[in-house]
Structure formats: structure tokens, C-alpha cells
Amino acid sequence: MDRSILRNELTCLEKSAYEIYGGGCVKLPKTLRVYLISGKMDIAAWMEYRVNFLLYLIAGAVMRLLTPIVVYLIYYNGLTFPGWDFYQVFFLVGTFTFVRGFSSFITSSVAWWSNEMIHNGTFDKLLIRPMSPMKQLIIRETELDESSGLILGIILVIFSLYKMDVPIDAYNFALYVWFMILGIVFISSFDILSGALNFIFVKTDSIKDLFWESSMFGKYPLTIYGVIGHAIFTFAIPFGLLAFYPAEAFFGRMESTLFVQLNLITLAFLSVSLVMWKYAMTRYTSVGG
């Protein structure tokens, strides 16, 4: 490493700041600063095997492209999703892909790494450090392999908006972003809940896998699931927050009553997950390792 770069990094650490490109330092909250440093380390680790990383991203992108291809084939053969034209469904799929990809950057490691560390007896290391175990699990791995989902989601959304050629209303766009945030919070809540269950049942991979696969219901308009399915994916397990309701908000079809209800439901999921995490931590017993 160049000595000037090393000197600048040490200077930033002394100031409790984060180094930015160009030789400067910027003040950031401790958790975010550590997360960014962890991200740099992950990038360096991935770059040791660049071809493998590239192939991983390509494979992820190809898998995620299957849904747009299916949508294309549906409309190409004269079928439709009632109330949604071709590019609106593309917009929906792009939103879903982005929300799932972004949420993976935040809390997916809470579920996966807590499971692994509790099982092999290394979770104790997190308890003796001056940072909460949940924050340490979040920053442990930045899930760079999910970046293909983020990029593809953005591309699909921009492509759909270009093809629809609709004016973007500032209020509706703000609602769209807000509902995407709610979708990310919902997925994060389940990640935290899955992590909490790891303390009680030790192995909960099947629960996490079931939720992850079931969330695929959220990539299509909820109207295709009938009245009962629509209600379930709105009020019981709100997978509609991953794409359907953000898109509804963007197109100006969001009711004010439903807006309040969905915010309260998301808050309830987050509150329950945090309470369960706090309770589960009291149940933790070291197994050595």
C-alpha cells in the first residue's frame, strides 16, 4: 500500500472519520463508518478472485432476468395482468428487484451469520466488543454479490419510465420512495426475527428460506391472487410492500386510509422483531468454541 494512502487512513482513524477518495476525511456515525470500512475489505477480498466475482454477478443477473422474460412472454402471447400494461409490470418487477437487493445489504447477515455463529460457538466474540451484536452482524458482510439486483432493478425502473413516457409527479414519487423504504423495513424486520429465533431453536434455515421464497409473491400485482390473497399479502404478510404498493403510489392509486394502515403494519413488524431480538438475547447460552 502507498505510504501516503496509509498515512491518510491513519489520520482519518485518529479523527474518528472515514477516508474518502482524494485524500480527505468525512465525519460519519460510528456504525456507518465501520460498515463502509467493512465494505472496502469485502471489495478487496472479492477482487482477489475477480473472474469468480464477475461470474457471480453475471449468474445473479441472469437469474433475475428470468422474471422480465416471463413477463415478456406473457404479454407477447396476448395475456395480461388485469389493470396493468406491459411496462407497468416491468416497473413493478424492477421495483421488487431493487427492494430485495437493497434489503440484502442491510440485515440479511443478521439471520445468516447469527445462525452460523451460534451454532459453532463464536457468537461470544460479539458480546465483548463495544458495539451491539446486531450492528456487528449487519456490518459483518456487505453482500456485494447482491449488487446485480440493485443495478438490474434500477435499469428496469428507468427503462419502464422511459417507455411509459408518463410525467413524474413529485408527491407520488415521494410516496413511491417511502413505500420502498417500508418494504425494506419489512424484509429487515423478518431478518431480525429470524436471527432472534436462532437463539431459541439454534437452526432456522428453513424458516428463512420459506420467507425468502414466499416473498416472490410480491413481484406481481396482488390483484391476481384474488380477494383473500390480496388481503393476506396486504395485512397479514405484507409482501405487497415490496413492489405492488410502491407502484400503486407512483401511479397515484394509493388511498389515504391504506397508507396509514401499511405504515402501522410495518411499524408493528419492526417492533415485534426488535422485542423478540431483545428477548432472545436473554436466552442465549454460550456453547463454547
BAVOMI-560770 format. One record per residue (C-alpha): residue number from 1; residue in three letters; z, y, x. Coordinates in Angstrom, 1 decimal, decimal comma. Layout:
atom seq->NUM	type->ALA	c3->Z	c2->Y	c1->X
...
//
This chain:
atom seq->1	type->MET	c3->0,0	c2->0,0	c1->0,0
atom seq->2	type->ASP	c3->-0,8	c2->3,5	c1->1,2
atom seq->3	type->ARG	c3->2,3	c2->5,3	c1->2,5
atom seq->4	type->SER	c3->1,6	c2->8,4	c1->0,5
atom seq->5	type->ILE	c3->1,4	c2->6,4	c1->-2,7
atom seq->6	type->LEU	c3->4,6	c2->4,6	c1->-1,8
atom seq->7	type->ARG	c3->6,3	c2->7,9	c1->-0,9
atom seq->8	type->ASN	c3->5,3	c2->9,4	c1->-4,3
atom seq->9	type->GLU	c3->6,6	c2->6,3	c1->-6,2
atom seq->10	type->LEU	c3->10,0	c2->6,5	c1->-4,4
atom seq->11	type->THR	c3->10,2	c2->10,3	c1->-5,2
atom seq->12	type->CYS	c3->9,5	c2->9,6	c1->-8,9
atom seq->13	type->LEU	c3->12,1	c2->6,9	c1->-9,0
atom seq->14	type->GLU	c3->14,7	c2->9,2	c1->-7,5
atom seq->15	type->LYS	c3->13,9	c2->11,7	c1->-10,2
atom seq->16	type->SER	c3->14,1	c2->9,0	c1->-12,9
atom seq->17	type->ALA	c3->10,5	c2->9,8	c1->-13,7
atom seq->18	type->TYR	c3->7,2	c2->7,9	c1->-13,9
atom seq->19	type->GLU	c3->4,4	c2->8,3	c1->-11,4
atom seq->20	type->ILE	c3->1,1	c2->9,4	c1->-12,8
atom seq->21	type->TYR	c3->-2,3	c2->9,3	c1->-11,2
atom seq->22	type->GLY	c3->-2,9	c2->12,3	c1->-9,0
atom seq->23	type->GLY	c3->0,4	c2->12,2	c1->-7,3
atom seq->24	type->GLY	c3->2,6	c2->13,8	c1->-9,9
atom seq->25	type->CYS	c3->5,7	c2->12,7	c1->-11,8
atom seq->26	type->VAL	c3->6,4	c2->12,9	c1->-15,5
atom seq->27	type->LYS	c3->9,8	c2->12,6	c1->-17,3
atom seq->28	type->LEU	c3->9,8	c2->9,8	c1->-19,8
atom seq->29	type->PRO	c3->12,5	c2->7,9	c1->-21,7
atom seq->30	type->LYS	c3->14,0	c2->5,1	c1->-19,6
atom seq->31	type->THR	c3->12,7	c2->2,3	c1->-21,8
atom seq->32	type->LEU	c3->9,2	c2->3,7	c1->-21,9
atom seq->33	type->ARG	c3->9,2	c2->4,3	c1->-18,1
atom seq->34	type->VAL	c3->10,3	c2->0,8	c1->-17,4
atom seq->35	type->TYR	c3->7,7	c2->-0,6	c1->-19,8
atom seq->36	type->LEU	c3->4,9	c2->1,3	c1->-18,0
atom seq->37	type->ILE	c3->6,1	c2->0,1	c1->-14,6
atom seq->38	type->SER	c3->6,2	c2->-3,4	c1->-16,0
atom seq->39	type->GLY	c3->2,6	c2->-2,9	c1->-17,3
atom seq->40	type->LYS	c3->1,5	c2->-1,8	c1->-13,9
atom seq->41	type->MET	c3->3,0	c2->-5,0	c1->-12,4
atom seq->42	type->ASP	c3->1,3	c2->-7,1	c1->-15,1
atom seq->43	type->ILE	c3->-2,1	c2->-5,5	c1->-14,3
atom seq->44	type->ALA	c3->-1,6	c2->-6,2	c1->-10,6
atom seq->45	type->ALA	c3->-0,8	c2->-9,8	c1->-11,4
atom seq->46	type->TRP	c3->-3,8	c2->-10,2	c1->-13,7
atom seq->47	type->MET	c3->-6,1	c2->-8,6	c1->-11,1
atom seq->48	type->GLU	c3->-5,2	c2->-11,3	c1->-8,6
atom seq->49	type->TYR	c3->-7,4	c2->-13,6	c1->-10,7
atom seq->50	type->ARG	c3->-10,0	c2->-11,1	c1->-12,1
atom seq->51	type->VAL	c3->-12,5	c2->-13,6	c1->-13,2
atom seq->52	type->ASN	c3->-9,9	c2->-15,5	c1->-15,2
atom seq->53	type->PHE	c3->-8,6	c2->-12,3	c1->-16,8
atom seq->54	type->LEU	c3->-12,2	c2->-11,3	c1->-17,7
atom seq->55	type->LEU	c3->-12,9	c2->-14,7	c1->-19,2
atom seq->56	type->TYR	c3->-9,6	c2->-14,5	c1->-21,2
atom seq->57	type->LEU	c3->-10,7	c2->-11,1	c1->-22,6
atom seq->58	type->ILE	c3->-14,1	c2->-12,4	c1->-23,5
atom seq->59	type->ALA	c3->-12,8	c2->-15,5	c1->-25,1
atom seq->60	type->GLY	c3->-10,3	c2->-13,4	c1->-27,2
atom seq->61	type->ALA	c3->-13,1	c2->-11,0	c1->-28,2
atom seq->62	type->VAL	c3->-15,4	c2->-13,9	c1->-29,2
atom seq->63	type->MET	c3->-12,7	c2->-15,5	c1->-31,4
atom seq->64	type->ARG	c3->-12,0	c2->-12,2	c1->-33,1
atom seq->65	type->LEU	c3->-15,7	c2->-11,6	c1->-33,7
atom seq->66	type->LEU	c3->-15,8	c2->-14,7	c1->-35,9
atom seq->67	type->THR	c3->-14,4	c2->-12,7	c1->-38,9
atom seq->68	type->PRO	c3->-17,0	c2->-10,0	c1->-38,8
atom seq->69	type->ILE	c3->-19,7	c2->-12,7	c1->-38,5
atom seq->70	type->VAL	c3->-18,3	c2->-14,4	c1->-41,6
atom seq->71	type->VAL	c3->-18,3	c2->-11,1	c1->-43,5
atom seq->72	type->TYR	c3->-21,9	c2->-10,5	c1->-42,5
atom seq->73	type->LEU	c3->-22,9	c2->-14,0	c1->-43,7
atom seq->74	type->ILE	c3->-21,1	c2->-13,5	c1->-47,0
atom seq->75	type->TYR	c3->-22,9	c2->-10,2	c1->-47,8
atom seq->76	type->TYR	c3->-26,2	c2->-11,5	c1->-46,3
atom seq->77	type->ASN	c3->-26,2	c2->-14,3	c1->-48,8
atom seq->78	type->GLY	c3->-25,7	c2->-11,9	c1->-51,7
atom seq->79	type->LEU	c3->-22,0	c2->-12,5	c1->-52,2
atom seq->80	type->THR	c3->-19,4	c2->-9,6	c1->-52,2
atom seq->81	type->PHE	c3->-15,8	c2->-8,8	c1->-52,3
atom seq->82	type->PRO	c3->-15,4	c2->-7,1	c1->-55,7
atom seq->83	type->GLY	c3->-14,9	c2->-3,3	c1->-55,2
atom seq->84	type->TRP	c3->-15,7	c2->-3,3	c1->-51,5
atom seq->85	type->ASP	c3->-19,1	c2->-2,8	c1->-49,9
atom seq->86	type->PHE	c3->-20,1	c2->-4,4	c1->-46,6
atom seq->87	type->TYR	c3->-19,0	c2->-1,5	c1->-44,3
atom seq->88	type->GLN	c3->-15,7	c2->-1,0	c1->-46,2
atom seq->89	type->VAL	c3->-14,9	c2->-4,7	c1->-45,5
atom seq->90	type->PHE	c3->-15,8	c2->-4,2	c1->-41,8
atom seq->91	type->PHE	c3->-13,5	c2->-1,2	c1->-41,8
atom seq->92	type->LEU	c3->-10,8	c2->-3,4	c1->-43,3
atom seq->93	type->VAL	c3->-11,3	c2->-6,1	c1->-40,6
atom seq->94	type->GLY	c3->-11,3	c2->-3,5	c1->-37,8
atom seq->95	type->THR	c3->-8,0	c2->-2,1	c1->-39,0
atom seq->96	type->PHE	c3->-6,5	c2->-5,6	c1->-39,2
atom seq->97	type->THR	c3->-7,7	c2->-6,5	c1->-35,7
atom seq->98	type->PHE	c3->-6,2	c2->-3,2	c1->-34,3
atom seq->99	type->VAL	c3->-2,9	c2->-3,5	c1->-36,0
atom seq->100	type->ARG	c3->-2,3	c2->-7,1	c1->-34,9
atom seq->101	type->GLY	c3->-3,5	c2->-6,3	c1->-31,4
atom seq->102	type->PHE	c3->-1,2	c2->-3,3	c1->-31,1
atom seq->103	type->SER	c3->1,8	c2->-5,1	c1->-32,5
atom seq->104	type->SER	c3->1,4	c2->-7,8	c1->-29,8
atom seq->105	type->PHE	c3->2,0	c2->-5,1	c1->-27,2
atom seq->106	type->ILE	c3->5,4	c2->-4,2	c1->-28,7
atom seq->107	type->THR	c3->7,5	c2->-7,1	c1->-29,9
atom seq->108	type->SER	c3->5,7	c2->-10,4	c1->-29,7
atom seq->109	type->SER	c3->7,5	c2->-11,1	c1->-26,4
atom seq->110	type->VAL	c3->10,9	c2->-10,9	c1->-28,3
atom seq->111	type->ALA	c3->10,0	c2->-14,0	c1->-30,2
atom seq->112	type->TRP	c3->8,3	c2->-15,9	c1->-27,5
atom seq->113	type->TRP	c3->10,5	c2->-15,1	c1->-24,5
atom seq->114	type->SER	c3->13,8	c2->-15,3	c1->-26,3
atom seq->115	type->ASN	c3->12,8	c2->-18,8	c1->-27,3
atom seq->116	type->GLU	c3->11,9	c2->-19,8	c1->-23,7
atom seq->117	type->MET	c3->14,9	c2->-18,1	c1->-22,0
atom seq->118	type->ILE	c3->17,5	c2->-19,5	c1->-24,4
atom seq->119	type->HIS	c3->16,0	c2->-23,0	c1->-24,1
atom seq->120	type->ASN	c3->16,1	c2->-23,0	c1->-20,3
atom seq->121	type->GLY	c3->19,4	c2->-21,2	c1->-19,9
atom seq->122	type->THR	c3->18,1	c2->-17,9	c1->-18,3
atom seq->123	type->PHE	c3->18,9	c2->-15,6	c1->-21,1
atom seq->124	type->ASP	c3->22,3	c2->-14,8	c1->-19,5
atom seq->125	type->LYS	c3->20,4	c2->-12,6	c1->-16,9
atom seq->126	type->LEU	c3->19,6	c2->-10,1	c1->-19,7
atom seq->127	type->LEU	c3->23,2	c2->-9,7	c1->-20,7
atom seq->128	type->ILE	c3->24,4	c2->-8,4	c1->-17,3
atom seq->129	type->ARG	c3->21,8	c2->-5,7	c1->-17,0
atom seq->130	type->PRO	c3->22,3	c2->-2,1	c1->-18,1
atom seq->131	type->MET	c3->19,8	c2->-2,3	c1->-20,9
atom seq->132	type->SER	c3->19,9	c2->-4,1	c1->-24,2
atom seq->133	type->PRO	c3->18,5	c2->-7,6	c1->-24,2
atom seq->134	type->MET	c3->15,9	c2->-6,7	c1->-26,9
atom seq->135	type->LYS	c3->14,5	c2->-3,9	c1->-24,8
atom seq->136	type->GLN	c3->14,3	c2->-6,2	c1->-21,8
atom seq->137	type->LEU	c3->12,4	c2->-8,8	c1->-23,8
atom seq->138	type->ILE	c3->10,0	c2->-6,1	c1->-25,1
atom seq->139	type->ILE	c3->9,2	c2->-4,8	c1->-21,6
atom seq->140	type->ARG	c3->9,1	c2->-8,2	c1->-20,0
atom seq->141	type->GLU	c3->5,5	c2->-8,7	c1->-20,7
atom seq->142	type->THR	c3->2,9	c2->-6,2	c1->-21,9
atom seq->143	type->GLU	c3->0,5	c2->-8,8	c1->-23,5
atom seq->144	type->LEU	c3->-2,6	c2->-7,3	c1->-21,7
atom seq->145	type->ASP	c3->-4,6	c2->-10,3	c1->-23,0
atom seq->146	type->GLU	c3->-4,4	c2->-8,7	c1->-26,5
atom seq->147	type->SER	c3->-6,3	c2->-5,6	c1->-25,3
atom seq->148	type->SER	c3->-9,5	c2->-7,2	c1->-26,5
atom seq->149	type->GLY	c3->-8,1	c2->-7,0	c1->-30,1
atom seq->150	type->LEU	c3->-7,3	c2->-3,3	c1->-29,7
atom seq->151	type->ILE	c3->-10,8	c2->-2,5	c1->-28,3
atom seq->152	type->LEU	c3->-12,7	c2->-4,6	c1->-30,9
atom seq->153	type->GLY	c3->-10,6	c2->-3,1	c1->-33,7
atom seq->154	type->ILE	c3->-11,4	c2->0,5	c1->-32,6
atom seq->155	type->ILE	c3->-15,1	c2->-0,4	c1->-32,3
atom seq->156	type->LEU	c3->-15,3	c2->-1,9	c1->-35,8
atom seq->157	type->VAL	c3->-13,5	c2->1,0	c1->-37,4
atom seq->158	type->ILE	c3->-15,7	c2->3,6	c1->-35,6
atom seq->159	type->PHE	c3->-18,8	c2->1,6	c1->-36,4
atom seq->160	type->SER	c3->-17,9	c2->1,3	c1->-40,1
atom seq->161	type->LEU	c3->-17,1	c2->5,0	c1->-40,4
atom seq->162	type->TYR	c3->-20,4	c2->5,9	c1->-38,8
atom seq->163	type->LYS	c3->-22,4	c2->3,6	c1->-41,1
atom seq->164	type->MET	c3->-20,5	c2->4,7	c1->-44,3
atom seq->165	type->ASP	c3->-21,0	c2->8,4	c1->-43,4
atom seq->166	type->VAL	c3->-18,1	c2->9,5	c1->-45,5
atom seq->167	type->PRO	c3->-16,2	c2->12,7	c1->-45,0
atom seq->168	type->ILE	c3->-12,8	c2->12,2	c1->-43,4
atom seq->169	type->ASP	c3->-10,0	c2->13,8	c1->-45,5
atom seq->170	type->ALA	c3->-7,1	c2->14,8	c1->-43,2
atom seq->171	type->TYR	c3->-4,5	c2->13,8	c1->-45,7
atom seq->172	type->ASN	c3->-6,0	c2->10,4	c1->-46,4
atom seq->173	type->PHE	c3->-6,5	c2->9,8	c1->-42,7
atom seq->174	type->ALA	c3->-2,8	c2->10,7	c1->-42,0
atom seq->175	type->LEU	c3->-1,8	c2->8,2	c1->-44,7
atom seq->176	type->TYR	c3->-4,1	c2->5,6	c1->-43,1
atom seq->177	type->VAL	c3->-2,4	c2->6,0	c1->-39,8
atom seq->178	type->TRP	c3->1,0	c2->5,9	c1->-41,4
atom seq->179	type->PHE	c3->0,3	c2->2,6	c1->-43,2
atom seq->180	type->MET	c3->-1,0	c2->1,1	c1->-40,0
atom seq->181	type->ILE	c3->2,4	c2->2,1	c1->-38,4
atom seq->182	type->LEU	c3->4,1	c2->0,4	c1->-41,4
atom seq->183	type->GLY	c3->2,0	c2->-2,7	c1->-40,7
atom seq->184	type->ILE	c3->3,0	c2->-2,7	c1->-37,1
atom seq->185	type->VAL	c3->6,7	c2->-2,3	c1->-38,0
atom seq->186	type->PHE	c3->6,4	c2->-5,2	c1->-40,5
atom seq->187	type->ILE	c3->5,0	c2->-7,6	c1->-37,8
atom seq->188	type->SER	c3->7,5	c2->-6,3	c1->-35,3
atom seq->189	type->SER	c3->10,3	c2->-7,0	c1->-37,8
atom seq->190	type->PHE	c3->9,3	c2->-10,6	c1->-38,1
atom seq->191	type->ASP	c3->9,1	c2->-10,9	c1->-34,3
atom seq->192	type->ILE	c3->12,6	c2->-9,7	c1->-34,1
atom seq->193	type->LEU	c3->13,7	c2->-12,0	c1->-36,9
atom seq->194	type->SER	c3->12,0	c2->-15,0	c1->-35,2
atom seq->195	type->GLY	c3->13,8	c2->-14,0	c1->-32,0
atom seq->196	type->ALA	c3->17,1	c2->-14,0	c1->-33,8
atom seq->197	type->LEU	c3->16,5	c2->-17,4	c1->-35,3
atom seq->198	type->ASN	c3->16,0	c2->-18,7	c1->-31,8
atom seq->199	type->PHE	c3->19,7	c2->-18,2	c1->-31,1
atom seq->200	type->ILE	c3->20,7	c2->-20,2	c1->-34,2
atom seq->201	type->PHE	c3->18,1	c2->-23,0	c1->-34,1
atom seq->202	type->VAL	c3->17,0	c2->-22,9	c1->-30,4
atom seq->203	type->LYS	c3->13,4	c2->-23,8	c1->-31,1
atom seq->204	type->THR	c3->11,5	c2->-21,9	c1->-33,9
atom seq->205	type->ASP	c3->7,9	c2->-22,1	c1->-32,6
atom seq->206	type->SER	c3->6,7	c2->-23,5	c1->-35,9
atom seq->207	type->ILE	c3->8,1	c2->-20,5	c1->-37,9
atom seq->208	type->LYS	c3->6,4	c2->-18,0	c1->-35,6
atom seq->209	type->ASP	c3->3,1	c2->-19,9	c1->-35,7
atom seq->210	type->LEU	c3->3,3	c2->-20,2	c1->-39,5
atom seq->211	type->PHE	c3->3,8	c2->-16,5	c1->-39,9
atom seq->212	type->TRP	c3->1,1	c2->-15,6	c1->-37,4
atom seq->213	type->GLU	c3->-1,5	c2->-17,9	c1->-39,1
atom seq->214	type->SER	c3->-0,4	c2->-16,7	c1->-42,6
atom seq->215	type->SER	c3->-0,9	c2->-13,1	c1->-41,6
atom seq->216	type->MET	c3->-4,7	c2->-13,9	c1->-41,7
atom seq->217	type->PHE	c3->-4,4	c2->-13,4	c1->-45,5
atom seq->218	type->GLY	c3->-4,1	c2->-9,7	c1->-44,7
atom seq->219	type->LYS	c3->-7,6	c2->-9,3	c1->-43,2
atom seq->220	type->TYR	c3->-9,3	c2->-9,4	c1->-46,6
atom seq->221	type->PRO	c3->-8,9	c2->-7,4	c1->-49,8
atom seq->222	type->LEU	c3->-5,8	c2->-8,5	c1->-51,7
atom seq->223	type->THR	c3->-7,8	c2->-8,4	c1->-54,9
atom seq->224	type->ILE	c3->-9,5	c2->-11,7	c1->-54,1
atom seq->225	type->TYR	c3->-6,1	c2->-13,5	c1->-54,3
atom seq->226	type->GLY	c3->-5,6	c2->-12,8	c1->-58,0
atom seq->227	type->VAL	c3->-2,7	c2->-11,0	c1->-59,6
atom seq->228	type->ILE	c3->0,0	c2->-13,4	c1->-58,3
atom seq->229	type->GLY	c3->-1,3	c2->-13,4	c1->-54,7
atom seq->230	type->HIS	c3->-1,8	c2->-9,7	c1->-54,8
atom seq->231	type->ALA	c3->1,9	c2->-9,2	c1->-55,8
atom seq->232	type->ILE	c3->3,2	c2->-11,7	c1->-53,2
atom seq->233	type->PHE	c3->1,3	c2->-10,0	c1->-50,3
atom seq->234	type->THR	c3->2,5	c2->-6,6	c1->-51,5
atom seq->235	type->PHE	c3->6,1	c2->-7,0	c1->-52,4
atom seq->236	type->ALA	c3->7,3	c2->-10,4	c1->-51,0
atom seq->237	type->ILE	c3->5,4	c2->-10,8	c1->-47,8
atom seq->238	type->PRO	c3->3,5	c2->-7,6	c1->-47,4
atom seq->239	type->PHE	c3->0,5	c2->-8,7	c1->-45,4
atom seq->240	type->GLY	c3->-1,4	c2->-6,1	c1->-47,3
atom seq->241	type->LEU	c3->0,1	c2->-3,5	c1->-44,8
atom seq->242	type->LEU	c3->-2,0	c2->-5,0	c1->-42,0
atom seq->243	type->ALA	c3->-5,3	c2->-3,6	c1->-43,4
atom seq->244	type->PHE	c3->-5,6	c2->-3,5	c1->-47,2
atom seq->245	type->TYR	c3->-3,2	c2->-0,7	c1->-47,9
atom seq->246	type->PRO	c3->-4,2	c2->1,4	c1->-44,8
atom seq->247	type->ALA	c3->-7,8	c2->1,1	c1->-46,0
atom seq->248	type->GLU	c3->-6,8	c2->2,0	c1->-49,6
atom seq->249	type->ALA	c3->-5,1	c2->5,1	c1->-48,4
atom seq->250	type->PHE	c3->-8,1	c2->6,1	c1->-46,3
atom seq->251	type->PHE	c3->-10,4	c2->5,8	c1->-49,3
atom seq->252	type->GLY	c3->-8,0	c2->7,8	c1->-51,4
atom seq->253	type->ARG	c3->-6,9	c2->5,0	c1->-53,7
atom seq->254	type->MET	c3->-3,2	c2->4,9	c1->-52,9
atom seq->255	type->GLU	c3->-0,7	c2->5,5	c1->-55,8
atom seq->256	type->SER	c3->2,3	c2->7,6	c1->-55,0
atom seq->257	type->THR	c3->4,7	c2->5,1	c1->-56,6
atom seq->258	type->LEU	c3->3,3	c2->2,3	c1->-54,4
atom seq->259	type->PHE	c3->3,5	c2->4,5	c1->-51,4
atom seq->260	type->VAL	c3->7,3	c2->4,8	c1->-51,8
atom seq->261	type->GLN	c3->7,7	c2->1,1	c1->-52,6
atom seq->262	type->LEU	c3->5,9	c2->-0,1	c1->-49,5
atom seq->263	type->ASN	c3->7,9	c2->2,3	c1->-47,3
atom seq->264	type->LEU	c3->11,1	c2->0,9	c1->-48,8
atom seq->265	type->ILE	c3->9,9	c2->-2,7	c1->-48,4
atom seq->266	type->THR	c3->9,1	c2->-2,1	c1->-44,7
atom seq->267	type->LEU	c3->12,4	c2->-0,5	c1->-44,1
atom seq->268	type->ALA	c3->14,2	c2->-3,4	c1->-45,7
atom seq->269	type->PHE	c3->12,3	c2->-5,9	c1->-43,5
atom seq->270	type->LEU	c3->13,2	c2->-3,9	c1->-40,4
atom seq->271	type->SER	c3->16,9	c2->-3,6	c1->-41,4
atom seq->272	type->VAL	c3->17,3	c2->-7,3	c1->-42,2
atom seq->273	type->SER	c3->15,7	c2->-8,2	c1->-38,8
atom seq->274	type->LEU	c3->17,9	c2->-5,9	c1->-36,9
atom seq->275	type->VAL	c3->21,1	c2->-7,1	c1->-38,7
atom seq->276	type->MET	c3->20,0	c2->-10,7	c1->-38,1
atom seq->277	type->TRP	c3->19,4	c2->-10,0	c1->-34,4
atom seq->278	type->LYS	c3->22,9	c2->-8,4	c1->-34,0
atom seq->279	type->TYR	c3->24,5	c2->-11,4	c1->-35,8
atom seq->280	type->ALA	c3->22,5	c2->-13,9	c1->-33,7
atom seq->281	type->MET	c3->23,7	c2->-12,3	c1->-30,5
atom seq->282	type->THR	c3->27,3	c2->-13,0	c1->-31,5
atom seq->283	type->ARG	c3->26,3	c2->-16,7	c1->-32,0
atom seq->284	type->TYR	c3->24,8	c2->-17,0	c1->-28,5
atom seq->285	type->THR	c3->26,5	c2->-19,5	c1->-26,2
atom seq->286	type->SER	c3->25,4	c2->-19,9	c1->-22,6
atom seq->287	type->VAL	c3->23,9	c2->-23,3	c1->-21,7
atom seq->288	type->GLY	c3->23,8	c2->-22,6	c1->-18,0
atom seq->289	type->GLY	c3->20,6	c2->-22,9	c1->-16,0
//
